[in-house]
Amino acid sequence: MASGIPVNLNDIDRRAFVSNAGKALGLAAASSAVVGSLLQNVRAAGNKVSGLPASVVAADEDYWATIQQAFSVTRGIINLNNGGVSPSPRIVTEAFVRYTWQQEDATAYTMWRILEPQSETVRTGLAEIFGCSPEEIAITRNASESLETLLMGMDFQSGDEILSSTQDYPRMLTTLRQRELREGLKLKLIKIPIAPNNPSEIAAAFERAVTPKTKLILISHQINLTGQITPVKQVCEMARKRGIETIVDGAHSFAQFNFKQEDLGCDYFGTSLHKWLHAPKGTGMLYVRREKIPKIWALMAAEDKNKEDIRKFEEIGTHSAAMRLAIGEAVLFHNAIGGERKEERLRYLSRYWMDRLKQIPKVGFNTSFDPKQFCAIANVKVEGMDPGEIGNYLMAKHHILTTPIVHEEFSGIRITPNIYTATWELDRFCEVMEHIIKNGLPKS
């Protein structure tokens, strides 16, 4: 059971338990005085703003101060690099530790017979967030495992084309290039406009590149380099009309901004849960449209009797049950805040620093200011300054962690605040940026 609550789970409607955050928060309080207190604080803060629009709550610093206190992050470093991996709230870390100790007691029995079966509740919770059947959700270790399961598990013929973009995640492109070399497939890459005026420009670029040989489109829901949100549904609808399958790389989008599977219309979706859901490190999710499960080969071979079972993609050998179950607490925490409220806060934080820096000469952005095209991730550039040197200076001298990006088509610094980020931390980042833009980087 994902909550670690010492009750008989057979007496609880598991689906209702995960989806009903208020009820779950009250039950979870019994498991730990510390965790119970944290959850009660989050619930109480949510009750105070329950009647307000999410866009208004986004700027309510009192509410978000309570959320910030749910994390144990240091304030000695201003962490603006949450795109790769995010810290977990204390409720998740505590649960992970608790499950780890539990599985150390008669491990073969406890881990496999007691804990592992309880991951079905986690599956249900993830399915509810994504808006699909639990029988279409596999729990994986990260987005790469989810997506490589698909990319290596599909049958293609020599000469078939797979369409993606030059800004897609390198590991996925490497996977496709391996199949290209081994099997004679053709990987075709389009260039995505940098900060397009309209997301339809991206959809049009994909449509122009389609040929009769195109069998698959791999598209990032949110590009990790710039934070660009792509028109996935438009691309998927176009592809379906042409009999082309679609894989959506949702490594950064899931639990960052609010959407369901029907909002995408994709056949397949893969994501990491240790980013914006704040689950334990090494957790991910794979969605496969139910009727397509039988046609995808498992990355690690599964018995033929499991051909139509989504769980065949979880046959990876012995693994800890603790990480999987602690996803449940991350689901509870996410639901207690609310997906829409979380999205609005993250976009508010991005606009907070973007609006300040855009006033400065020499500053430009590789990310659109259109709220439909960005959320927590944005990429800023300074004319005449190397992003790597800026990033090194920010960390070495001011303990501000950022992500310098150098791509053949553009360069800049990726900035990713999180819900635990305080506005004073963004003020400090902007002050330092303003200083170095005006005075230049100090010579070493």
Kinemage of the C-alpha trace (Angstrom):
@kinemage 1
@onewidth
@group {chain A} dominant
@subgroup {mainchain}
@vectorlist {calphas} color= white
{ca met a 1} P 0.000 0.000 0.000
{ca ala a 2} L 1.461 3.332 -1.056
{ca ser a 3} L 0.691 5.264 2.101
{ca gly a 4} L 2.423 3.045 4.651
{ca ile a 5} L -0.710 3.142 6.811
{ca pro a 6} L -1.016 0.283 9.334
{ca val a 7} L -4.571 -0.722 8.435
{ca asn a 8} L -6.149 -3.569 6.523
{ca leu a 9} L -6.121 -2.464 2.915
{ca asn a 10} L -8.739 -5.007 1.943
{ca asp a 11} L -11.220 -2.877 3.889
{ca ile a 12} L -10.421 0.240 1.856
{ca asp a 13} L -11.506 1.129 -1.631
{ca arg a 14} L -8.011 1.609 -3.045
{ca arg a 15} L -9.077 3.801 -5.936
{ca ala a 16} L -10.991 6.166 -3.686
{ca phe a 17} L -8.110 6.137 -1.212
{ca val a 18} L -5.585 7.490 -3.705
{ca ser a 19} L -7.865 9.983 -5.428
{ca asn a 20} L -9.415 11.455 -2.298
{ca ala a 21} L -6.512 13.487 -0.970
{ca gly a 22} L -8.391 14.817 2.035
{ca lys a 23} L -9.367 11.387 3.294
{ca ala a 24} L -5.939 9.979 2.515
{ca leu a 25} L -4.206 12.804 4.356
{ca gly a 26} L -6.239 12.121 7.461
{ca leu a 27} L -5.494 8.399 7.345
{ca ala a 28} L -1.808 8.885 6.628
{ca ala a 29} L -1.400 11.033 9.721
{ca ala a 30} L -1.642 7.914 11.845
{ca ser a 31} L 1.548 6.457 10.376
{ca ser a 32} L 3.955 9.079 11.655
{ca ala a 33} L 3.619 12.106 13.888
{ca val a 34} L 6.027 14.084 11.718
{ca val a 35} L 4.449 13.112 8.422
{ca gly a 36} L 0.978 13.537 9.841
{ca ser a 37} L 1.832 17.062 10.901
{ca leu a 38} L 3.231 17.896 7.464
{ca leu a 39} L 0.151 16.605 5.698
{ca gln a 40} L -2.190 18.385 8.074
{ca asn a 41} L -0.358 21.634 7.401
{ca val a 42} L -0.672 21.170 3.637
{ca arg a 43} L -4.343 20.306 3.971
{ca ala a 44} L -5.042 23.256 6.255
{ca ala a 45} L -3.279 25.644 3.880
{ca gly a 46} L -5.280 24.233 0.978
{ca asn a 47} L -8.549 24.719 2.866
{ca lys a 48} L -7.765 28.414 3.343
{ca val a 49} L -7.440 29.003 -0.394
{ca ser a 50} L -9.931 26.416 -1.640
{ca gly a 51} L -12.371 29.011 -2.952
{ca leu a 52} L -9.787 31.013 -4.870
{ca pro a 53} L -8.802 30.555 -8.528
{ca ala a 54} L -5.459 28.806 -9.029
{ca ser a 55} L -4.130 31.903 -10.781
{ca val a 56} L -4.714 33.928 -7.608
{ca val a 57} L -3.234 31.303 -5.290
{ca ala a 58} L -0.113 31.293 -7.466
{ca ala a 59} L 0.944 34.601 -5.894
{ca asp a 60} L -0.135 33.772 -2.324
{ca glu a 61} L 3.240 33.580 -0.572
{ca asp a 62} L 1.685 32.513 2.739
{ca tyr a 63} L 0.194 29.420 1.136
{ca trp a 64} L 3.384 28.506 -0.695
{ca ala a 65} L 5.482 29.056 2.442
{ca thr a 66} L 3.638 26.068 3.913
{ca ile a 67} L 4.466 23.986 0.843
{ca gln a 68} L 8.095 25.088 1.026
{ca gln a 69} L 8.289 23.857 4.615
{ca ala a 70} L 7.266 20.376 3.476
{ca phe a 71} L 10.725 20.039 1.886
{ca ser a 72} L 14.017 19.637 3.712
{ca val a 73} L 16.110 21.377 1.031
{ca thr a 74} L 19.079 23.511 1.976
{ca arg a 75} L 18.850 27.240 1.434
{ca gly a 76} L 22.636 27.435 1.239
{ca ile a 77} L 22.318 26.686 -2.478
{ca ile a 78} L 19.720 28.320 -4.688
{ca asn a 79} L 18.687 25.340 -6.778
{ca leu a 80} L 17.400 26.462 -10.169
{ca asn a 81} L 18.218 23.120 -11.777
{ca asn a 82} L 15.112 21.079 -11.053
{ca gly a 83} L 14.707 19.895 -14.632
{ca gly a 84} L 16.963 16.874 -14.271
{ca val a 85} L 15.812 15.631 -10.895
{ca ser a 86} L 13.863 17.254 -8.075
{ca pro a 87} L 14.074 16.822 -4.311
{ca ser a 88} L 11.221 14.979 -2.648
{ca pro a 89} L 9.098 16.394 0.160
{ca arg a 90} L 9.809 14.898 3.558
{ca ile a 91} L 6.675 12.769 3.450
{ca val a 92} L 8.097 10.885 0.438
{ca thr a 93} L 11.591 10.486 1.872
{ca glu a 94} L 10.194 9.287 5.188
{ca ala a 95} L 7.994 6.757 3.416
{ca phe a 96} L 10.905 5.485 1.338
{ca val a 97} L 12.990 4.941 4.477
{ca arg a 98} L 10.082 3.290 6.272
{ca tyr a 99} L 9.406 0.866 3.415
{ca thr a 100} L 13.121 0.114 3.130
{ca trp a 101} L 13.313 -0.912 6.777
{ca gln a 102} L 10.103 -2.912 6.431
{ca gln a 103} L 11.406 -4.953 3.506
{ca glu a 104} L 14.569 -5.811 5.452
{ca asp a 105} L 12.468 -7.961 7.798
{ca ala a 106} L 12.135 -11.490 6.309
{ca thr a 107} L 12.912 -9.894 2.963
{ca ala a 108} L 11.866 -12.672 0.594
{ca tyr a 109} L 8.474 -12.793 2.252
{ca thr a 110} L 7.954 -9.131 3.135
{ca met a 111} L 9.189 -7.601 -0.119
{ca trp a 112} L 7.591 -10.014 -2.560
{ca arg a 113} L 4.419 -11.053 -0.764
{ca ile a 114} L 3.477 -8.019 1.300
{ca leu a 115} L 4.993 -4.893 -0.217
{ca glu a 116} L 5.257 -5.574 -3.935
{ca pro a 117} L 1.536 -6.419 -4.414
{ca gln a 118} L 0.667 -3.081 -2.842
{ca ser a 119} L 2.141 -1.263 -5.831
{ca glu a 120} L -1.219 -1.820 -7.534
{ca thr a 121} L -2.516 1.104 -5.485
{ca val a 122} L 0.323 3.236 -6.844
{ca arg a 123} L -0.582 2.149 -10.378
{ca thr a 124} L -4.153 3.300 -9.760
{ca gly a 125} L -3.019 6.655 -8.393
{ca leu a 126} L -0.801 7.335 -11.409
{ca ala a 127} L -3.572 6.286 -13.796
{ca glu a 128} L -5.945 8.748 -12.156
{ca ile a 129} L -3.514 11.623 -12.586
{ca phe a 130} L -2.946 10.698 -16.248
{ca gly a 131} L -6.600 9.918 -16.914
{ca cys a 132} L -6.401 6.340 -18.156
{ca ser a 133} L -6.966 2.761 -17.007
{ca pro a 134} L -4.537 1.288 -14.467
{ca glu a 135} L -4.176 -1.569 -16.959
{ca glu a 136} L -2.399 0.865 -19.281
{ca ile a 137} L 0.225 2.002 -16.746
{ca ala a 138} L 3.565 0.316 -16.032
{ca ile a 139} L 5.829 1.505 -13.223
{ca thr a 140} L 9.385 1.882 -14.472
{ca arg a 141} L 12.659 3.372 -13.257
{ca asn a 142} L 12.726 6.508 -15.390
{ca ala a 143} L 11.639 8.070 -18.670
{ca ser a 144} L 14.554 6.543 -20.542
{ca glu a 145} L 13.519 3.010 -19.583
{ca ser a 146} L 9.907 3.761 -20.496
{ca leu a 147} L 10.751 5.230 -23.883
{ca glu a 148} L 13.459 2.705 -24.778
{ca thr a 149} L 10.988 -0.071 -23.993
{ca leu a 150} L 8.851 1.369 -26.759
{ca leu a 151} L 11.589 2.306 -29.200
{ca met a 152} L 13.264 -1.092 -28.920
{ca gly a 153} L 10.002 -3.016 -28.646
{ca met a 154} L 8.352 -1.956 -31.887
{ca asp a 155} L 8.585 -3.962 -35.090
{ca phe a 156} L 9.793 -2.083 -38.152
{ca gln a 157} L 10.846 -2.975 -41.680
{ca ser a 158} L 14.060 -1.854 -43.345
{ca gly a 159} L 13.403 1.534 -44.945
{ca asp a 160} L 10.705 2.580 -42.467
{ca glu a 161} L 11.038 6.180 -41.307
{ca ile a 162} L 10.861 7.443 -37.732
{ca leu a 163} L 10.274 11.165 -37.348
{ca ser a 164} L 11.550 13.247 -34.430
{ca ser a 165} L 13.345 16.551 -33.876
{ca thr a 166} L 16.902 17.790 -33.443
{ca gln a 167} L 15.927 19.000 -29.984
{ca asp a 168} L 14.690 15.642 -28.747
{ca tyr a 169} L 16.428 14.010 -25.799
{ca pro a 170} L 19.865 12.645 -26.866
{ca arg a 171} L 19.379 9.185 -25.344
{ca met a 172} L 16.246 8.620 -27.381
{ca leu a 173} L 17.958 9.726 -30.580
{ca thr a 174} L 20.890 7.422 -29.757
{ca thr a 175} L 18.463 4.529 -29.350
{ca leu a 176} L 16.911 5.216 -32.740
{ca arg a 177} L 20.304 5.604 -34.404
{ca gln a 178} L 21.258 2.174 -33.121
{ca arg a 179} L 18.184 0.680 -34.778
{ca glu a 180} L 18.981 2.712 -37.878
{ca leu a 181} L 22.443 1.136 -38.059
{ca arg a 182} L 21.343 -2.402 -37.214
{ca glu a 183} L 18.100 -2.661 -39.176
{ca gly a 184} L 18.216 -0.133 -41.983
{ca leu a 185} L 15.612 2.209 -40.539
{ca lys a 186} L 15.739 5.898 -41.341
{ca leu a 187} L 15.716 8.498 -38.578
{ca lys a 188} L 14.425 11.799 -39.878
{ca leu a 189} L 14.838 14.928 -37.735
{ca ile a 190} L 13.105 18.266 -38.115
{ca lys a 191} L 14.158 21.590 -36.626
{ca ile a 192} L 11.729 23.129 -34.171
{ca pro a 193} L 11.433 26.923 -34.231
{ca ile a 194} L 13.037 28.601 -31.219
{ca ala a 195} L 10.310 30.436 -29.286
{ca pro a 196} L 7.724 30.214 -32.087
{ca asn a 197} L 4.972 32.804 -32.336
{ca asn a 198} L 2.412 30.024 -32.471
{ca pro a 199} L 2.804 26.342 -31.487
{ca ser a 200} L 1.103 25.407 -34.747
{ca glu a 201} L 4.432 26.200 -36.404
{ca ile a 202} L 5.812 23.088 -34.694
{ca ala a 203} L 2.883 20.939 -35.816
{ca ala a 204} L 3.303 22.203 -39.358
{ca ala a 205} L 6.995 21.290 -39.350
{ca phe a 206} L 6.161 17.717 -38.367
{ca glu a 207} L 3.409 17.457 -40.984
{ca arg a 208} L 5.674 18.700 -43.768
{ca ala a 209} L 8.233 16.011 -42.903
{ca val a 210} L 5.791 13.097 -43.075
{ca thr a 211} L 6.171 10.721 -46.023
{ca pro a 212} L 4.436 7.457 -47.000
{ca lys a 213} L 7.299 5.649 -45.226
{ca thr a 214} L 6.764 7.381 -41.865
{ca lys a 215} L 5.677 4.782 -39.307
{ca leu a 216} L 6.326 6.539 -35.993
{ca ile a 217} L 6.566 10.065 -34.606
{ca leu a 218} L 8.503 10.645 -31.388
{ca ile a 219} L 7.714 14.068 -29.936
{ca ser a 220} L 8.726 15.692 -26.658
{ca his a 221} L 5.751 17.134 -24.821
{ca gln a 222} L 8.098 19.687 -23.298
{ca ile a 223} L 11.583 20.155 -24.701
{ca asn a 224} L 14.115 19.798 -21.910
{ca leu a 225} L 16.497 22.368 -23.411
{ca thr a 226} L 14.153 25.344 -23.604
{ca gly a 227} L 10.944 24.370 -21.816
{ca gln a 228} L 9.001 24.681 -25.077
{ca ile a 229} L 5.602 22.975 -24.760
{ca thr a 230} L 4.701 21.370 -28.067
{ca pro a 231} L 1.269 20.930 -29.716
{ca val a 232} L 1.142 17.210 -29.037
{ca lys a 233} L -2.555 16.701 -29.669
{ca gln a 234} L -2.385 18.446 -33.039
{ca val a 235} L 0.546 16.258 -34.077
{ca cys a 236} L -1.086 13.067 -32.778
{ca glu a 237} L -4.340 13.772 -34.587
{ca met a 238} L -2.453 14.421 -37.813
{ca ala a 239} L -0.478 11.208 -37.368
{ca arg a 240} L -3.526 9.062 -36.616
{ca lys a 241} L -5.233 10.174 -39.814
{ca arg a 242} L -2.212 8.870 -41.684
{ca gly a 243} L -1.910 5.603 -39.799
{ca ile a 244} L 1.246 6.746 -37.976
{ca glu a 245} L 1.831 5.854 -34.333
{ca thr a 246} L 2.912 8.447 -31.771
{ca ile a 247} L 5.218 8.263 -28.749
{ca val a 248} L 5.199 11.258 -26.423
{ca asp a 249} L 8.278 11.922 -24.326
{ca gly a 250} L 6.686 13.364 -21.197
{ca ala a 251} L 9.798 13.299 -19.028
{ca his a 252} L 9.304 16.929 -18.005
{ca ser a 253} L 5.616 17.565 -18.520
{ca phe a 254} L 4.001 14.993 -16.210
{ca ala a 255} L 2.923 16.597 -12.904
{ca gln a 256} L 4.468 19.930 -13.914
{ca phe a 257} L 1.433 21.213 -15.790
{ca asn a 258} L -2.081 19.845 -15.727
{ca phe a 259} L -3.284 17.509 -18.494
{ca lys a 260} L -4.808 14.083 -19.156
{ca gln a 261} L -4.152 11.445 -21.773
{ca glu a 262} L -7.179 12.584 -23.766
{ca asp a 263} L -5.579 16.023 -24.017
{ca leu a 264} L -2.689 14.405 -25.889
{ca gly a 265} L -4.320 11.641 -27.919
{ca cys a 266} L -1.047 9.699 -28.073
{ca asp a 267} L -0.565 5.955 -28.397
{ca tyr a 268} L 2.350 5.818 -25.936
{ca phe a 269} L 3.759 8.063 -23.194
{ca gly a 270} L 6.836 7.793 -20.998
{ca thr a 271} L 7.948 9.926 -18.067
{ca ser a 272} L 10.118 10.129 -14.979
{ca leu a 273} L 8.431 10.516 -11.596
{ca his a 274} L 11.493 11.888 -9.788
{ca lys a 275} L 11.146 15.231 -11.564
{ca trp a 276} L 7.885 17.106 -11.073
{ca leu a 277} L 5.927 14.468 -9.134
{ca his a 278} L 8.766 14.526 -6.542
{ca ala a 279} L 8.815 10.737 -6.209
{ca pro a 280} L 11.946 8.785 -5.158
{ca lys a 281} L 14.901 8.883 -7.524
{ca gly a 282} L 14.764 6.042 -10.017
{ca thr a 283} L 10.997 5.932 -10.590
{ca gly a 284} L 9.127 6.359 -13.854
{ca met a 285} L 5.900 5.593 -15.676
{ca leu a 286} L 4.982 4.089 -19.027
{ca tyr a 287} L 1.588 4.416 -20.699
{ca val a 288} L 0.614 2.075 -23.530
{ca arg a 289} L -2.818 2.282 -25.134
{ca arg a 290} L -4.453 -0.964 -24.099
{ca glu a 291} L -5.014 -2.498 -27.521
{ca lys a 292} L -1.369 -1.882 -28.395
{ca ile a 293} L 0.165 -3.707 -25.413
{ca pro a 294} L 0.377 -7.106 -27.209
{ca lys a 295} L 2.377 -5.720 -30.139
{ca ile a 296} L 5.192 -4.182 -28.035
{ca trp a 297} L 8.038 -6.522 -27.105
{ca ala a 298} L 9.156 -6.195 -23.494
{ca leu a 299} L 12.663 -4.790 -23.032
{ca met a 300} L 13.399 -7.802 -20.829
{ca ala a 301} L 11.656 -10.906 -22.102
{ca ala a 302} L 8.313 -11.792 -20.542
{ca glu a 303} L 6.368 -15.042 -20.767
{ca asp a 304} L 3.891 -15.312 -23.623
{ca lys a 305} L 1.002 -15.672 -21.168
{ca asn a 306} L 1.659 -12.050 -20.142
{ca lys a 307} L 1.616 -10.761 -23.725
{ca glu a 308} L -1.435 -8.567 -23.162
{ca asp a 309} L -0.562 -7.510 -19.587
{ca ile a 310} L 0.985 -4.068 -18.996
{ca arg a 311} L 3.005 -5.636 -16.174
{ca lys a 312} L 5.183 -7.451 -18.673
{ca phe a 313} L 7.133 -4.202 -18.983
{ca glu a 314} L 7.989 -4.388 -15.260
{ca glu a 315} L 9.821 -7.728 -15.510
{ca ile a 316} L 13.289 -6.354 -14.743
{ca gly a 317} L 14.483 -8.823 -12.103
{ca thr a 318} L 14.880 -8.176 -8.396
{ca his a 319} L 14.319 -4.577 -7.387
{ca ser a 320} L 13.417 -2.686 -4.234
{ca ala a 321} L 9.738 -2.352 -3.425
{ca ala a 322} L 10.428 0.714 -1.293
{ca met a 323} L 10.891 3.182 -4.153
{ca arg a 324} L 7.788 1.999 -5.960
{ca leu a 325} L 5.572 2.242 -2.896
{ca ala a 326} L 6.851 5.679 -1.886
{ca ile a 327} L 5.493 6.958 -5.205
{ca gly a 328} L 2.157 6.727 -3.414
{ca glu a 329} L 3.124 9.471 -0.988
{ca ala a 330} L 4.249 11.620 -3.916
{ca val a 331} L 0.808 11.107 -5.469
{ca leu a 332} L -0.852 12.145 -2.208
{ca phe a 333} L 1.294 15.262 -1.939
{ca his a 334} L 0.617 16.217 -5.573
{ca asn a 335} L -3.132 15.723 -5.174
{ca ala a 336} L -3.190 17.666 -1.907
{ca ile a 337} L -1.789 20.708 -3.727
{ca gly a 338} L -3.741 20.117 -6.933
{ca gly a 339} L -2.418 19.905 -10.461
{ca glu a 340} L -3.880 23.214 -11.642
{ca arg a 341} L -2.684 25.114 -8.568
{ca lys a 342} L 0.805 23.637 -8.964
{ca glu a 343} L 0.975 24.543 -12.655
{ca glu a 344} L -0.042 28.135 -12.020
{ca arg a 345} L 2.581 28.549 -9.280
{ca leu a 346} L 5.366 27.137 -11.428
{ca arg a 347} L 4.467 29.409 -14.328
{ca tyr a 348} L 4.213 32.343 -11.916
{ca leu a 349} L 7.743 31.689 -10.642
{ca ser a 350} L 9.089 31.540 -14.191
{ca arg a 351} L 7.390 34.770 -15.177
{ca tyr a 352} L 8.673 36.363 -11.945
{ca trp a 353} L 12.318 36.199 -13.037
{ca met a 354} L 11.701 36.317 -16.801
{ca asp a 355} L 9.750 39.571 -16.615
{ca arg a 356} L 12.523 41.165 -14.575
{ca leu a 357} L 15.404 40.137 -16.830
{ca lys a 358} L 13.667 40.851 -20.134
{ca gln a 359} L 13.919 44.568 -19.410
{ca ile a 360} L 17.724 44.439 -19.589
{ca pro a 361} L 19.572 45.140 -22.852
{ca lys a 362} L 21.504 42.165 -24.269
{ca val a 363} L 19.108 39.675 -22.651
{ca gly a 364} L 17.079 37.367 -24.875
{ca phe a 365} L 15.053 34.199 -24.429
{ca asn a 366} L 14.972 30.831 -26.161
{ca thr a 367} L 11.569 30.293 -24.560
{ca ser a 368} L 8.239 31.824 -25.538
{ca phe a 369} L 6.382 34.087 -23.083
{ca asp a 370} L 3.088 32.609 -24.299
{ca pro a 371} L 1.629 30.789 -21.244
{ca lys a 372} L 0.522 27.936 -23.506
{ca gln a 373} L 4.126 27.334 -24.516
{ca phe a 374} L 6.015 27.344 -21.211
{ca cys a 375} L 5.682 26.550 -17.525
{ca ala a 376} L 8.536 25.888 -15.059
{ca ile a 377} L 11.402 25.619 -17.555
{ca ala a 378} L 12.842 28.573 -19.452
{ca asn a 379} L 16.086 29.375 -21.232
{ca val a 380} L 17.747 32.808 -21.109
{ca lys a 381} L 20.696 34.084 -23.137
{ca val a 382} L 23.001 37.080 -22.775
{ca glu a 383} L 24.508 38.583 -25.911
{ca gly a 384} L 28.281 38.176 -26.010
{ca met a 385} L 28.503 35.973 -22.908
{ca asp a 386} L 29.223 32.255 -22.769
{ca pro a 387} L 26.490 30.340 -20.886
{ca gly a 388} L 29.007 27.891 -19.451
{ca glu a 389} L 31.065 30.700 -17.969
{ca ile a 390} L 27.934 32.323 -16.536
{ca gly a 391} L 26.807 29.039 -15.005
{ca asn a 392} L 30.207 28.356 -13.472
{ca tyr a 393} L 30.371 31.852 -11.983
{ca leu a 394} L 26.846 31.655 -10.553
{ca met a 395} L 27.651 28.428 -8.738
{ca ala a 396} L 31.245 29.115 -7.698
{ca lys a 397} L 30.696 32.627 -6.376
{ca his a 398} L 27.023 32.763 -5.439
{ca his a 399} L 25.953 29.130 -4.940
{ca ile a 400} L 23.230 29.453 -7.578
{ca leu a 401} L 22.792 26.184 -9.474
{ca thr a 402} L 21.689 26.517 -13.103
{ca thr a 403} L 22.036 24.505 -16.330
{ca pro a 404} L 24.137 25.954 -19.167
{ca ile a 405} L 22.853 24.721 -22.525
{ca val a 406} L 24.949 24.704 -25.686
{ca his a 407} L 23.114 23.287 -28.700
{ca glu a 408} L 24.105 23.563 -32.342
{ca glu a 409} L 21.020 25.719 -32.949
{ca phe a 410} L 21.113 27.957 -29.856
{ca ser a 411} L 22.673 28.438 -26.429
{ca gly a 412} L 21.618 29.838 -23.085
{ca ile a 413} L 21.072 29.035 -19.420
{ca arg a 414} L 18.167 26.813 -18.412
{ca ile a 415} L 16.412 28.011 -15.262
{ca thr a 416} L 13.975 25.701 -13.464
{ca pro a 417} L 12.518 26.817 -10.128
{ca asn a 418} L 10.225 24.483 -8.192
{ca ile a 419} L 7.319 24.769 -5.776
{ca tyr a 420} L 9.761 24.927 -2.865
{ca thr a 421} L 11.569 27.897 -4.472
{ca ala a 422} L 11.132 31.202 -2.639
{ca thr a 423} L 10.741 34.449 -4.547
{ca trp a 424} L 13.689 35.950 -2.643
{ca glu a 425} L 15.860 33.262 -4.222
{ca leu a 426} L 14.736 34.395 -7.661
{ca asp a 427} L 15.403 37.996 -6.644
{ca arg a 428} L 18.944 37.019 -5.699
{ca phe a 429} L 19.457 35.257 -9.043
{ca cys a 430} L 18.212 38.313 -10.927
{ca glu a 431} L 20.428 40.668 -8.899
{ca val a 432} L 23.534 38.649 -9.746
{ca met a 433} L 22.546 38.411 -13.418
{ca glu a 434} L 21.948 42.160 -13.571
{ca his a 435} L 25.367 42.780 -12.049
{ca ile a 436} L 27.306 40.569 -14.460
{ca ile a 437} L 25.386 41.842 -17.487
{ca lys a 438} L 26.271 45.401 -16.514
{ca asn a 439} L 29.849 44.800 -15.363
{ca gly a 440} L 30.844 41.580 -17.084
{ca leu a 441} L 32.223 38.421 -15.515
{ca pro a 442} L 35.261 38.955 -13.302
{ca lys a 443} L 38.502 37.813 -14.894
{ca ser a 444} L 40.027 34.806 -13.156
